[in-house]
Each structure stands twice: as C-alpha cells, then as structure tokens.
C-alpha cells in the first residue's frame, strides 16, 4: 500500500490534534458541577480568623502568576497582612490566580525574553509602590528575573540570586564542581559540547553507566534518561547524534545514580536557610509530602551558607544503596513543594525578614495534590487508583481553599480552557496539561 502523501498526513495530524484539544476542553467543562459542589463544601467549613494588619505592612510583587506556587506565596503574604501585586505574561493573563482574594493588583507584563521585560517590572514597582520582589520563575525566566533584579534593586528588595551566581548554580556542570569543591557528595559529571566527546569517552575505564542531560532546560528531553553506553557503539552514536549538542547548547554526561530521588525547596537570606521543604520526587510528580532526611538538609545548609545568597534554591538528590544522598542539580527558583506549607503562619516572615525562624512542613502533615490530575491519572492507570484515593482522602488540594475558592474554579474553567483554545486557534501541538504550573507542556516550551 502506498504511503500517504505528506500533505494528507499533516492534515490528519492537525485534525487529530484539534479533536484531542476539543475533547480536553469538553472534559474540563464537564467537571463544573463537581467543582461547584467542592467549592460549596469548602465554604461550609469555618473561615480562618482575620489577621490584624501588620504595622510593617509591605507591598510584595510576585511573578509567575499562572503557577500554584505563586498563588501559595500570595496567600502567605496576604495572610500576614501584606499587600500583594501579581504579574504574568499576556498568554497567561487569564490565570485563575488573579481572581484570588489574596491578590490586590494584577498586571500583564511582556514575555521574559522581551527586551522590555525589566522596564515593565520597574513600572509596576513604581506604580504600586512595591517594597519586595519575589520572582516565581519558570526555568526560562530565572535569568531574565536575575537581570531585571539589577534594575529593580535600587527601588525594592529582590529575593533572587544575581545573574552571575544564578548562572553558576543553574549550570549543572558548574554546580557539580562547586559542590564537589565544598566536599559535598555529587555524581561524576562532564561538560559536553560536541557529540564526539561522548563517542571518545572511555566508558570501560570507569565501569559506570551515564546519562546525557541538557544544561539549558528542556521540558521534553529532561525525562529521557537513556543509559550510556548503549549495547553497541553504533547504537550509542545514533542516540548521541540525535541530540542537539553544540557549544551554544551544552549538555552534561553524568553518572547515572540508582536509588530514591528527593527534591527540596530552600529560601535563604544572606546564606541562612529560612524555609526548607524536602519530599520524595519523580519526573511528573504532582503530590508532595514532607520527609525527614537530615543528611540532605545538612547538605543544603552547607551549600547555601557557602554562597551567602538571598533567594530561592531548589535541589534534586538521589540517595543510593550506600545511604549517601548526592545532589544531581540545582534549580535556583521556587519549588512547587512549597505548597506543603499551606497552613504555616511563618512563611511570610521567613521570606521577608532576616533571622526569622526556620519554617518547615510538619512531618506527618497533610500531603498536597491537584485533584483533577489525580482523577485523570486514576482513569489512565486504574491500578494506581487506590493509592491516589488514599492521598486525596488524607491530603489537601493545592489550589482549593475554603476562604479563597475562585482560583480553583477559574483554573479549570477559565485558565486552562483559554490555553487549550489558544493552541487550537494557532494549530500548536501540546503534550500535557500541567495544572500545577498552569501551562500546556509543548515541544520547545519553557
């Protein structure tokens, strides 16, 4: 049978993509009665007592408004009596979080890749009288926010690393070298800028298995942990040459660690850890629960103290069979695990004040989840349904709040549908709806 011509194949793919998008929108809207019932039930619970106004009330600017962690921080600052200004880019202007009662003002700013981004933030800072800027960055926004911080620092405090420090810890090879220099456990790591470096690598000499990881954030390939070397040299070469490795797009060849993965969030001021969260982790994780890993906490405290930074730093670790936890990368931005601090009254002070007491989620506290993610995964993978149901019964939805229910409704019935319909109009493919970070995962996305 003759193969279909390219144009017919392309039309079929576009039609299938459109059908999948329309189906996703319809499925979301079908949940409206359930979501209204959930909001109604949440509203029946007693509200939290009002917080007296803070005599040192500050105006706090929070970026990344589409992400749950931005909403979580806005709620903490609001609960402590501060005024909250939220910003997001035009594509995500219908984020449900802008309707939160914790958000006093909302502004649309240019994309972080725009040369006007920093000036737009500065205009918001001046118009709103912002005292503190807390960036909630996507991977692609970390550096633009650090560069903007240099412009904003004369007008407000910026809780973010400067551009030089950020580039160092965000570069997986430079980070690994820095940690090793401090005597902290990390896997063997090599910088790769040409596929030939991998083909020339003497795998037999080390006897170890490795993986290739892009240093610039790659939302799709970051899940590819193909072990190297492959069974034959030809297979290794085919795989390596399929990757966009170059001087401008460096990768690392990193020892593949086998064990249990953990993630952490840290908020630091002048090198002092003031917010700390540690959870078991997985690539597509959307459930968080605090675990007690003193070795990891000590690792984090030593590393951030050596840098003396103010900002937010998240780390990924793998604890091997030898009991040693090795850090595999640092992400200098807010981690979604911070949602575990949903009921903690000290988060705002830990972000804004020097020498505030360390804030941690309680061990044995309620895990956080995203309800519709758990329901969808239960349908896709029925064997996981009992475990997911147990999580829902003992945990708390990361977005639904009895005193602030609108963001939950708007996320599922305004925000995500607006993104799906936007992709439908533009014919853009998408791979996954990520309710946590409020975006569609797309090839080449941020």
N, C-alpha and C positions, 0 to 999 in steps of 0.2 A: 504494500500500500504506500502510495506516495506521501511524503511528509507534507503537512500543511504549509502554505507559504507564510512568510514572516508577518505580513500584514494581518492575515486571518488569525494567526497565533497571538499577535499583540492585541487584537480586538477581543479575543476570547479571554485573555488575561485581564484586560480592563473591565470586561463585563463581570467576570468572577469577583474582581476586587470591589466593584461597585455593589454587587449583591451582598458581599460579606459586610461592607460598611453599613448598608441599609439594615441588614439583619442585626448588627450590633446596636444601632440606634433604637430599633424597634424593641430589642430585648431590654435595653435600659429603661425605656419608657413604660414597658410592661411592669416594671418593678415599682411604679409610682404608688399604687395602693399600699403595698407593703412598707415602703419608705415613709409614707404619711402615717401609717399606724405606728411605726417605730418612733417617729418624732413625737407623736401624741403620747405614747407610753413614757418616753423620756421626760416629757414636760410634766407628767403627773408626779414625778419624783420631786422631793423638796429642793428648792434652789439653794445655792450656796449663799451664806450671809454676805451682804455687801462689804467691800473693803474700804476702810477710811482713806480719804485722799492722802497720798504721800506728800509730806511737806517739801520733799525734794523732787517733786514731780518733774519728770523729764519727757521730752518728745523723742521717741525711738523710731527710726526708719528701718523697716525690714524689707528686703528684696526677695525675689523668688516667690512671689505671691501665689503661684499655682501649686506649690508643694505643701504637703501636710505639715512638714516641719516648720515652714514659715507661719502657718496658722497656729501651730503649737506655741511657738515663741511669742506671737502676737497675743495669744491668750494669757501667757505668763506675765508679760509686761502690763497688759491691761489689768489683770487681777491684782497687780502690785500698785495700781493707781497711776500708772504712766499713760501718756498719750501715744498712740501707735499710728504711724503712717506706713502704708504698704505700697510697693511699686511692682509692676510686672510689664512685660513687653506686650506689643499690640496683639500678637497671636493669642495670648492667654488672657486678654483683658476681661473675658467672661469667667474668670476663675470664681468658683463659689466662695472662696475665702474673702473676697472683697465685701461680701454681704455679712460678714461676721460682726457681732456687736463689739468685738474687741478692736476693730479697725475704725479709727476715727477719720481717716482720709485715705483715698486711693488715687494713684497716678499711673498713667501709662508712660513708659519710657522707651527709647529706641532699643533695638536689639543690642546685646553686649558687644557684638562685632562692629557696631557703627562707631565712627569717629566722634559722634555727638553724644555717646552714652554718658561719659563722665560729666560733660556740661549739663546734661539733662538732670543727672542726680544732684548736681550742685544747685540748680534752680529749685529743685524740690526742697533741698536742705534750707535754702534761704527763705522760700515762700512759707514753709511750715515751721520754721524755727527749730530745726532738728538739733538735738543735743548729742545723740549717739546713733551711729550707723552700724547695723548688724547685718552683713550680707548673708543671704541664704542662697548659695551658689549652686548652679549646675556645674559639672566639670568644665564646660566651655566658658563659664562666667568667672571662674576663680581668678584668673589672671586679669581680665578687664576690671574686676572689682578691686583687685590689689592696685592696679594702675590708677583707678579712679580715687582710691584711698589717699594717694599723694595729693590730689587736688582738694579733696574734702577735709583733710586733716587740719587745715587752718580754720575750719568752720565748725567742726564737730569731732567727737571721738570716733574712731573707726575700729571695730573689733574684728580685725582681719590682719593677716600677715602682709608685710610689704612685698613688692613684686620680686625682689631678689631672693628673699627667704622662701617665698611660696614656690618659685621655680625650682629651688633646690630640693625641697621635700616632695614636690609633685613629680619630679623626675625619678622614676623607680630605681635607676642605677645610682644616681647621686644620693638618693635617700639611703639606699642599702649601704653605700660606702660610708656615709655619715654615721649610721647606726653601728656599723662594724667598728668604726674608729672609737666609738664610746664603749666598746666591749659588749654591745647588746646583740643577742642572737638574731641572725638573719640568714636566709639561704644564699648559696653561691649564685652570683649574678654577673652577667657580662653584657656590655653595651653592644648592640648590633646595628650597623648602618648599611650593610651590604649582605645579600643572601650568601655570598661566597664565604663570609666569615663563619657561617653555620656549617657550610659544607666542608670547610677546612678544620672545623673543631674536632679535637681528638676525644670523642666520647668514650672510647675504650680506656683511656688513661685515668679517667675519674671513676668509671663504673657507675655513674649516676644517670638518672633519667631527667630530662629537662623539658621545659615548655617555652614557647615564644609568646611574649606579651607586648602589645603596642604601648609605647610610652605616652603618646597622646591618647586621650580617652577614646575608645572605640566601643559604642554601645552594643554592637553585634558581635564582633570578634572577641570581646573580653570574655565570653563564655566558652571559647574554643581552647581547651587545654589538651590539645593533641600531644601525646608524649613523643619525645625525640630521644634517640634516633628512631626512625621508622624501621620496620623489619628489613628493608633493603635500602641501599644507598639511592637507588632510583626513586623509591617512594619518598625518601627524605627530601631529595632535590625537588620533586614535583610539588610537595607540600610547601617547602620553603619559598620556592619561586612563585607560588600563588599569592604570596603576601606582599603588600605594598611597603617593602622595606627600602629605605633610602636615607641619605644624610638629612633630608628635611623631615623624614618620618622614621625616627629611630625606634628600635624595639629592644627588648632585653631577652637574653637567653638565661632562664632562671631554673635552678634546681627544683624539680617537681617534688613538693613535700606531700606526704601522705599522712593524714590524721584528721583531727577535728578542727574546723575553721571557726574563728571567733572574730567579731567586729567590735570596735569601740568608738565612742564619741568622747571628745575632750574639749572643754572650753577652758582656756588658760588666760591668765593676766600676768604679765611680766614673768612668764615661766612657771607660774604657780597653777597647778591643776585645781579648778574650782567646780567644774561639772564633769562627771565621769559616768559612762554607761558602758557595759560590756555584755554582749549577747552571743549565743551560738549563731552561726551565719551560714548562708548558702547563696548561690548566684541570684536566684529570683525570689529571695526571701521577702515575705511581707507579714511576718509575725515576729515579734520581739519579746524577749523575756530576760531579765537580768540574771547573770550567773556570777558566781564568786570565783575569780581567778587572780589571786594575789600576785602571782608571777607576772601576769600581763599588766596589772595596774602598776607594779613597780617599774616595769619596762617603760610604760608611758610616762610616768612621773620623771624618770631619769632623762628621757629624751627631750621632753618639753622644757625641763629645767635647764638643760644644756643650751637650748636655743634662746631662752629668755623671752619668748614671744608673747604677744597678746593676739588671740584669735581662736579659731576652732580647728582642731585637727582630729581626724578620724583614722584609725589604723585597722588593717586586716592581719590576723595572725593565723598560723596553723600550729596546733600542738601535736607533736609526733608521738610515736610509741615510746620514745625515750623520756617523755614527760616535759620536754623543752618546748616552749612556745616561741616561734620565730616570726618576726614581722615580715610580711611579704610586700606591703606597700602602705603609703601614707596618702590620705586624701585630705587636703587642707580646707575642709569645709564641713558644714553641719551634717551629721548623720541622722537618718530617719529614726534610729533607735532612741532619739531624744524624746519621742512620743511617750516613752515609758515613764517620763516624769510628769504625767498629766495632772496629778494631784499634789505635786510638791510645791510648797509655798516659797521655797528659797531660790528658785531658778533665776528670777529677775535680778536679785541682788548678786548672785554668782556671776552673772554676765556684766553687770554694770559697776560693781563696787570692788575695789581692791581688798584683799584679805577677807573676803566673805567665806563662811564655812563651806566645805566641800559638799556638793549635792550629788547624791546617788539614788537610783531607784531602790526600793527595799527588796531584799531577797525574799522570794516567795510572794511578791506583789503580783498584781494582775497583768498578764501579758497584753500587748496591743496587737490589733489586727485590722484589716479592711474587710468589712463584712461581705461585700459583693465579690471580692477576689476569692474569699474562702468558699462562697457558694458556687462560683463558676468552676473553681478547681475541683470541688466535690463532684460536680457533674462530669467534668472531663476525666477525672480519675476516681471512680467510685470507691476504690479500696482505701483512699485517704480520707473518705468522708467521716468515719467515726472519730478520727483524731482531730479533724478540723472542727467537728461539732463540739468536742470537749474544749478546744481552745476558745470557741465562741461563748460557751457557757460560763467559763471562768475568767474570760478576759474582758477587754473593753475596746469598742471600735475607736480607731484613732481620730476619726473626724466627728462622729456624733457626740454632742454634748448637750445635756439637758437644759443648760442656760443659754445655749448658742446653737440652735438646731439648723438655721438656714444654710450654713456651709455644706452640711450633709445632703440636703435636698438639692441644692444648686450644683454640687459636684456631679451628681448622677443625672440630673435632668436639664442642666444648662451648660455647664463647663465641658464635660466630655462629649455630649452630643454636638456642641459647637465645633469642637476639634474634628470629629468624625465627618461632619457635613462639610467643613472646610477642605478636608482631604478629598472628599467625594467631588467637590466642585473643581479642584485642581488636578484630579486624577493621580494623587500622590499615594503610593503604597504605604502601608503600616503593618507592623508585625504583632503588636501587642498594645493593649490599653494598660497603662500603669496608673492605677488610682492613687498610689502613694505620692508620686511626684507629679501627678496631674498632666500627663502628656501621653502622646502616642509614641511608642518606640518605632523609629523609622531607620532604614539604611542610611548611614551618613548623618544621623541626628546627633544632638548634643547630649 
